[in-house]
Structure formats: structure tokens, C-alpha cells
Amino acid sequence: MRLLLLTCIILFTSFAKAQDSSTYTLVWSDEFNNNGVPDTSNWTYERGFVRNEEAQWYQPENAYCKGGYLIIEARKEQKTNPNYVAGSND
């Protein structure tokens, strides 16, 4: 198992070094320089239970910028699903 992992790391590192970054052009970035909510002109939120039957509730209160980083917090909370329909798989 360790040999397989080591082989994968070596192959990935070799591939990453082989890429010529001089042909790439940066088309978009966000530096998260302002503390507080992420820039709403660049970022939106999935609200609620959105897809894939995930047991997750997405909410804007869990994402913020601080010190140049985008922080996305995972919190263990109980939330009721306002769109719940008994017996539905949607």
C-alpha cells in the first residue's frame, strides 16, 4: 500500500512539474482581503438542503473572510427543512 502511495505521489509530482505555466492566463481571482462576508458580486450561497440527498444544510452564516482567507465552518446543528414533503425523494 505504501509503495502504491509513493508511486502515485512521484507520478503526480512529475506531472505537475511538466506543466508549462507560461501558457496559462489568470482569468479570475479573489484575495479575500476584506474581513466579513465574501464579496457578493463574486460569491453566492446554496441555501438549505440542495442536492444529492445530503444531510447538510448550507447557510451564509457559516462562510466569512478573515485575514485574507475564506473560512467555511462546518457546524453540527439540528435544522428543520422547510421544504420537507413526507415520502418525497426530492
C-alpha positions in Angstrom: 0.0 0.0 0.0 2.8 2.4 0.9 4.6 1.6 -2.4 1.4 2.4 -4.3 1.0 5.7 -2.5 4.6 6.6 -3.0 4.3 5.8 -6.7 1.3 8.0 -7.1 3.0 10.9 -5.3 6.0 10.6 -7.6 3.9 10.4 -10.7 1.7 13.4 -9.7 4.8 15.5 -8.8 6.4 14.7 -12.1 3.3 15.6 -14.0 2.9 18.8 -12.0 6.4 19.9 -12.8 6.0 19.0 -16.5 3.2 21.6 -16.9 4.3 24.8 -18.6 2.6 27.6 -16.7 3.8 30.3 -19.1 0.9 29.3 -21.4 -1.8 30.0 -18.8 -3.6 33.3 -18.2 -5.3 34.1 -14.9 -8.9 34.9 -15.7 -10.3 35.4 -12.2 -9.2 35.6 -8.6 -10.4 36.7 -5.2 -8.0 37.6 -2.5 -10.5 37.8 0.4 -8.8 41.0 1.7 -11.9 42.4 3.4 -13.0 40.8 6.7 -16.6 39.8 6.9 -18.9 38.3 4.3 -17.5 37.2 1.0 -17.9 39.7 -1.9 -21.5 39.1 -3.1 -20.6 40.2 -6.6 -18.3 37.1 -6.8 -20.0 34.6 -4.4 -23.5 33.3 -3.8 -24.8 30.6 -1.5 -26.6 27.3 -1.9 -29.3 27.7 0.8 -30.7 24.7 2.6 -30.7 21.0 1.6 -29.8 21.4 -2.1 -28.9 18.2 -3.8 -27.7 14.6 -3.6 -29.9 13.8 -0.6 -27.1 15.2 1.6 -27.7 15.6 5.3 -26.3 19.1 5.1 -27.8 22.5 5.5 -26.0 25.3 3.6 -26.2 28.7 5.2 -24.5 32.0 4.6 -23.7 32.4 8.4 -21.0 29.7 8.0 -18.8 31.5 5.5 -16.8 34.6 6.1 -13.4 36.2 5.2 -10.8 36.9 7.8 -7.1 37.7 7.5 -7.0 37.1 3.7 -8.7 33.7 3.9 -12.2 32.4 3.1 -13.4 30.5 6.2 -16.2 27.9 5.7 -17.2 26.4 9.0 -18.9 23.1 9.4 -21.2 23.1 12.4 -23.1 20.2 13.9 -26.6 21.7 14.2 -30.2 20.5 14.0 -32.2 22.3 11.3 -35.7 21.6 10.1 -36.1 21.5 6.3 -38.8 24.0 5.4 -39.2 22.3 2.0 -39.7 18.8 3.5 -42.5 16.7 2.0 -43.2 13.4 3.7 -42.4 10.4 1.4 -40.7 12.5 -1.2 -37.2 11.7 -2.6 -36.7 15.2 -4.0 
